[in-house]
Amino acid sequence: MRLHEVARMVRLLIVALLLSAMPLAAEEEVPKVADPTFSPNELAYCAPIAVVITCATEGAIIRWTDDDSTIPSPTVGTIYTEPIAYYFGNHMIRAIAYKPGWKDSEVVWVTFFGSF
């Protein structure tokens, strides 16, 4: 190997080492969608009742379930579009809010106990 080839390889190694030692750019923090809220939030009701689910994050999509076993996710559950009507019985509603490019909200729940 010639001296100029060795010097070139050394320079390339130094550049590679310097680049690998550079800190990576700080990752941008991904915002989190606000947790959904329920209204009314009382536990007992006299029939009928209309449950409204809202989210403080503009543009968030809410999915909900009320079958006591299915946990909602961005792909599971009914997309909330209007108040949920109940006429009798006990109901547990679970909800999640999500928005593309954001962290999902926590799954929140409320239970309503109907009186006749």
KETI-899609 format. One record per residue (C-alpha): residue in three letters; x, y negated, z negated. Coordinates in steps of 0.05 Angstrom, whole numbers, padded with zeros to 5 digits, always signed. Example, Ala and Ser with C-alpha at 12.3 -4.5 7.8 and 13.67 -1.06 7.14 Angstrom:
// residues 2
ALA+00246+00090-00156
SER+00273+00021-00143
This chain:
// residues 116
MET+00000+00000+00000
ARG+00025-00069+00015
LEU+00031-00123-00037
HIS-00024-00166-00006
GLU-00072-00106-00007
VAL-00057-00093-00080
ALA-00068-00167-00096
ARG-00134-00166-00059
MET-00158-00104-00097
VAL-00138-00136-00164
ARG-00177-00199-00146
LEU-00238-00158-00128
LEU-00233-00119-00193
ILE-00228-00184-00233
VAL-00289-00213-00198
ALA-00328-00148-00210
LEU-00309-00149-00284
LEU-00328-00222-00292
LEU-00395-00212-00258
SER-00411-00151-00302
ALA-00394-00191-00365
MET-00441-00249-00347
PRO-00504-00252-00388
LEU-00567-00237-00349
ALA-00618-00293-00342
ALA-00666-00294-00401
GLU-00730-00256-00384
GLU-00790-00300-00382
GLU-00839-00284-00437
VAL-00903-00255-00408
PRO-00964-00288-00438
LYS-01015-00245-00474
VAL-01090-00248-00461
ALA-01131-00271-00521
ASP-01172-00218-00557
PRO-01246-00215-00538
THR-01297-00241-00588
PHE-01368-00218-00599
SER-01431-00259-00612
PRO-01470-00248-00654
ASN-01417-00219-00700
GLU-01466-00198-00755
LEU-01468-00124-00768
ALA-01543-00116-00779
TYR-01597-00137-00730
CYS-01671-00134-00719
ALA-01687-00111-00649
PRO-01677-00136-00596
ILE-01606-00163-00593
ALA-01563-00191-00537
VAL-01488-00184-00549
VAL-01444-00235-00514
ILE-01369-00220-00505
THR-01322-00278-00490
CYS-01248-00289-00481
ALA-01210-00354-00491
THR-01161-00337-00435
GLU-01186-00369-00371
GLY-01194-00319-00314
ALA-01189-00258-00359
ILE-01232-00197-00343
ILE-01267-00161-00400
ARG-01283-00087-00400
TRP-01326-00055-00453
THR-01352+00013-00476
ASP-01405+00034-00526
ASP-01403+00110-00525
ASP-01364+00117-00591
SER-01307+00156-00558
THR-01281+00120-00496
ILE-01230+00065-00508
PRO-01233+00011-00455
SER-01172-00007-00413
PRO-01160-00047-00349
THR-01185+00014-00311
VAL-01236+00045-00359
GLY-01302+00016-00382
THR-01356-00030-00355
ILE-01335-00098-00330
TYR-01372-00149-00373
THR-01417-00194-00331
GLU-01477-00209-00375
PRO-01502-00201-00447
ILE-01511-00129-00470
ALA-01582-00116-00493
TYR-01599-00067-00549
TYR-01669-00053-00574
PHE-01657-00003-00630
GLY-01605+00041-00662
ASN-01532+00034-00682
HIS-01479+00014-00631
MET-01403+00007-00632
ILE-01377-00037-00577
ARG-01304-00036-00559
ALA-01274-00088-00512
ILE-01208-00107-00480
ALA-01190-00168-00438
TYR-01137-00168-00384
LYS-01109-00212-00329
PRO-01059-00193-00274
GLY-00988-00212-00293
TRP-01006-00219-00367
LYS-01002-00171-00426
ASP-01070-00141-00443
SER-01107-00162-00505
GLU-01116-00115-00563
VAL-01176-00070-00562
VAL-01227-00100-00610
TRP-01292-00071-00635
VAL-01355-00087-00672
THR-01411-00043-00698
PHE-01484-00064-00699
PHE-01535-00030-00744
GLY-01606-00037-00719
SER-01665-00041-00765
PHE-01735-00024-00742
